[in-house]
Amino acid sequence: MIDVDIPHLSIRRQCDLLGFNRSTFYYAPATESEDNLRLMRLIDEQYTKTPFYGWPRMTAHVRRLGLQVNHKRVQRLMQTMGLQAIYPKPRPSAAAKEHTIYPYLLNAVVLSRPNQVWSADITYVRMTQGFMYLVAVIDWYSRYVLAWQLSNTMEPTFCLVALERALGQGAPMIFNTDQGVQFTSLAFTDRLARAGIAISMDGRGRAFDNIFIERLWRSVKYEDIYLKDYATVPALDEGLTHYFHFYNHERPHQSLAYRTPAQAHVKQPEDPVSRPPYF
């Protein structure tokens, strides 16, 4: 772990040696009141089980747990956490006027190889005192996590950082996201367009259009976040570094015939001995 009292090793050098971003050392988790943080933990755990819960059902759920909460409070906290129910809304909210919404391109796509379809998504990550946001880029065919990044805000920059890291390993034919402002921003879509990548976007409120990364979030939370209850951002960064290496290189998937994502990502019929894209 980083030690500020080591005179001959700078923070930059210690971060380099530990293999995580120097910026994470300076991050403080985003925060709310103690009561709201407890409520957000309950919301996060239930939403991970039942992503079709919007704020009305979530309000009913936490009330059944004995908490007397106003539905407006639950609604605001779910918005802060970036959560919405997966069912299509009858009057979807509009994106910013300068942002283009692209059609969903994957209804008839048959996954046959790596680097055919990638997708990205953001999830809320609870900590003992506060929370962070996590974005990941995943290959649909292999379930390989190509890149990820933490942030204490929902500003688009951390999504662009993850995208650049992923593109450093190759490029897909299609890149799919939801309609969040981070992914509809001109900076994000222009970067995909410059790489010659077709842009696909989920219907608003349809998390199952991006089902593979939703499954990833369940795995990350149940197998790491909920078990560890990280106290600091550097500890979270280090823990996720270990987890994603485990997920990619050691954790077999039933849907991949019990291969790991790394094995599925490199063993293409036309190139069975190509090397894995380490990051």
C-alpha positions in Angstrom: 0.0 0.0 0.0 1.1 3.6 -0.6 3.3 5.1 2.2 3.8 8.9 2.1 6.6 8.7 4.6 9.1 6.8 2.3 11.5 9.6 1.3 13.3 7.8 -1.5 10.1 6.6 -3.3 7.7 9.2 -4.7 4.0 8.6 -4.7 4.2 8.3 -8.5 6.9 5.6 -8.3 5.0 3.7 -5.6 1.9 3.7 -7.7 3.9 2.5 -10.7 5.4 -0.3 -8.7 2.0 -1.4 -7.4 0.5 -1.2 -10.8 -2.4 1.2 -10.3 -3.1 4.8 -11.4 -1.5 7.6 -9.4 -4.8 9.6 -9.6 -6.5 7.0 -7.4 -4.2 7.8 -4.5 -5.7 11.3 -4.4 -9.3 10.3 -4.9 -11.7 10.7 -2.0 -14.9 8.6 -2.4 -18.1 10.5 -3.2 -20.2 10.6 -0.1 -23.7 11.2 1.4 -25.0 11.2 5.0 -24.5 8.1 7.0 -28.3 7.4 6.8 -28.2 7.7 3.0 -25.1 5.6 2.7 -26.9 2.8 4.6 -29.9 3.2 2.4 -27.8 3.1 -0.8 -26.2 -0.1 0.3 -29.6 -1.7 0.6 -30.7 -0.3 -2.7 -27.5 -1.5 -4.4 -27.8 -5.1 -3.1 -31.4 -5.4 -4.1 -30.9 -3.8 -7.5 -28.1 -6.2 -8.2 -30.6 -9.1 -7.6 -33.6 -7.4 -9.3 -32.5 -4.8 -11.9 -36.2 -4.4 -13.0 -36.9 -2.6 -9.7 -37.6 1.1 -10.3 -38.0 3.6 -7.5 -41.6 2.6 -6.6 -40.7 -1.1 -6.1 -37.5 -0.2 -4.4 -39.3 2.2 -2.0 -41.7 -0.7 -1.1 -38.7 -3.0 -0.6 -36.8 -0.8 1.8 -40.1 0.0 3.7 -40.6 -3.8 4.1 -37.2 -3.8 5.8 -38.5 -1.5 8.4 -37.2 1.8 7.0 -39.6 4.7 6.8 -38.4 6.5 3.7 -40.0 8.9 1.3 -40.2 7.8 -2.3 -38.5 11.0 -3.4 -35.5 10.1 -1.3 -35.2 6.7 -2.9 -35.7 8.2 -6.4 -32.9 10.8 -5.8 -30.5 8.2 -4.5 -31.1 5.8 -7.4 -30.4 8.7 -9.7 -27.2 9.4 -7.9 -26.2 5.8 -8.2 -27.0 5.7 -11.9 -29.8 3.1 -11.5 -32.9 2.7 -13.5 -35.3 -0.1 -14.0 -34.8 -2.2 -17.1 -38.4 -2.0 -18.4 -39.0 0.5 -21.3 -40.4 3.8 -20.2 -43.6 5.1 -22.1 -42.0 8.6 -22.2 -38.2 8.3 -22.2 -36.3 11.3 -21.1 -34.4 13.0 -23.9 -30.6 13.1 -24.1 -28.9 16.5 -24.4 -29.7 18.2 -27.7 -26.2 18.1 -29.0 -25.9 14.4 -28.5 -26.9 11.8 -31.2 -28.7 8.7 -30.2 -27.7 5.7 -32.3 -29.9 2.7 -33.1 -29.5 -0.7 -31.4 -27.6 -2.9 -33.9 -27.5 -6.2 -32.2 -30.9 -7.8 -32.5 -29.9 -10.1 -35.4 -26.2 -10.4 -34.6 -24.8 -13.9 -34.0 -21.6 -13.8 -31.9 -18.9 -15.9 -33.6 -15.5 -14.4 -32.6 -13.7 -12.0 -30.3 -13.6 -8.3 -31.2 -16.9 -8.5 -33.0 -18.9 -6.6 -30.3 -17.7 -4.7 -27.3 -19.8 -2.8 -24.8 -19.3 -0.5 -21.9 -21.3 0.4 -18.8 -21.0 2.2 -15.4 -21.9 0.8 -12.0 -22.0 2.2 -8.5 -19.4 0.7 -6.1 -20.1 1.0 -2.4 -17.3 1.6 0.1 -17.3 1.7 3.9 -17.5 5.5 3.9 -18.8 6.7 0.6 -18.8 5.3 -2.9 -17.2 5.3 -6.4 -18.2 4.7 -9.9 -16.7 2.0 -12.1 -16.7 1.7 -15.9 -15.7 -1.4 -17.8 -15.3 -2.3 -21.4 -16.1 -6.0 -22.2 -15.9 -8.2 -25.3 -19.3 -9.9 -25.8 -18.0 -13.1 -27.3 -15.3 -13.9 -24.7 -16.5 -11.9 -21.7 -13.0 -10.6 -21.5 -12.7 -7.3 -19.6 -10.5 -5.2 -21.9 -10.3 -2.1 -19.6 -11.8 -0.5 -16.5 -11.5 2.8 -14.6 -12.7 4.3 -11.3 -14.1 7.8 -10.7 -15.7 9.7 -7.8 -17.9 11.6 -10.3 -20.0 10.7 -13.3 -18.1 13.1 -15.6 -17.3 11.5 -18.9 -13.5 11.6 -18.6 -13.1 8.3 -16.9 -15.1 6.5 -19.6 -12.9 8.0 -22.3 -9.8 6.8 -20.4 -11.2 3.2 -20.3 -12.1 3.5 -24.0 -8.6 4.5 -25.0 -7.1 1.6 -23.0 -9.4 -0.8 -24.7 -8.6 0.5 -28.1 -5.0 0.1 -27.4 -5.6 -3.6 -27.7 -7.6 -3.6 -31.0 -11.0 -2.5 -32.2 -14.5 -4.2 -32.5 -16.9 -4.0 -35.4 -19.6 -2.7 -33.1 -19.5 -0.9 -29.8 -22.7 -1.0 -27.7 -23.6 1.3 -24.7 -26.7 2.7 -23.0 -27.9 6.2 -23.6 -26.1 7.8 -20.7 -24.5 11.2 -21.2 -21.0 9.7 -20.8 -21.5 7.5 -23.9 -23.6 9.9 -26.0 -21.0 12.7 -25.5 -19.4 13.9 -28.7 -16.0 13.1 -27.4 -16.9 9.4 -26.9 -18.9 8.9 -30.1 -16.3 10.8 -32.2 -13.5 8.6 -30.9 -15.4 5.5 -31.9 -16.3 7.0 -35.3 -12.6 7.9 -35.9 -11.7 4.3 -35.3 -14.3 3.1 -37.9 -16.4 1.4 -35.3 -20.2 1.1 -35.7 -22.0 2.6 -32.7 -25.0 0.8 -31.1 -27.1 2.1 -28.2 -29.6 0.3 -26.0 -33.2 1.4 -25.8 -33.5 3.7 -22.8 -34.2 1.7 -19.6 -33.4 -1.6 -21.3 -30.4 -3.0 -19.3 -30.9 -6.4 -20.8 -29.8 -5.1 -24.2 -26.3 -5.1 -22.5 -26.8 -8.3 -20.6 -23.2 -9.5 -20.6 -21.9 -6.5 -18.7 -24.8 -6.7 -16.3 -23.7 -10.2 -15.5 -20.2 -8.9 -15.0 -21.4 -6.4 -12.4 -23.2 -9.2 -10.4 -20.0 -11.2 -10.4 -17.8 -8.2 -9.4 -20.1 -7.3 -6.5 -20.9 -10.7 -5.1 -17.4 -12.1 -5.5 -15.4 -9.0 -4.5 -17.1 -5.7 -3.5 -19.6 -7.1 -1.0 -17.0 -9.4 0.5 -14.2 -6.8 0.9 -16.0 -3.6 1.9 -13.1 -1.5 0.8 -12.2 1.5 3.0 -9.9 3.5 0.7 -9.8 4.2 -3.1 -6.2 2.8 -3.5 -7.4 -0.4 -1.7 -10.4 -0.6 -4.0 -8.2 0.0 -7.1 -5.7 -2.7 -6.0 -8.5 -5.1 -5.1 -10.2 -4.7 -8.5 -6.9 -5.1 -10.3 -6.6 -8.5 -8.7 -10.2 -9.4 -9.2 -10.3 -8.5 -12.9 -7.1 -10.5 -13.5 -8.8 -13.5 -11.7 -12.0 -12.9 -13.8 -10.1 -12.9 -17.1 -7.4 -15.5 -16.5 -8.6 -17.9 -13.8 -12.4 -17.9 -13.5 -14.0 -20.5 -15.9 -17.4 -19.6 -17.4 -20.0 -22.3 -18.0 -21.2 -20.4 -21.1 -17.6 -20.6 -22.5 -17.5 -24.4 -22.1 -15.6 -23.8 -18.8 -12.8 -21.8 -20.5 -11.6 -18.5 -19.0 -12.4 -15.3 -20.9 -8.7 -15.0 -21.8 -8.7 -18.4 -23.4 -11.9 -17.6 -25.3 -10.5 -14.2 -26.4 -7.4 -15.6 -28.0 -8.5 -19.0 -29.4 -10.0 -17.9 -32.6 -10.5 -20.5 -35.3 -8.3 -18.6 -37.7 -5.6 -17.9 -35.1 -5.4 -20.5 -32.4 -2.0 -19.5 -31.0 -2.4 -15.7 -30.9 -1.2 -14.1 -27.6 -3.6 -12.7 -25.0 -4.1 -8.9 -24.9 -2.7 -8.1 -21.5 -3.3 -4.7 -20.0 
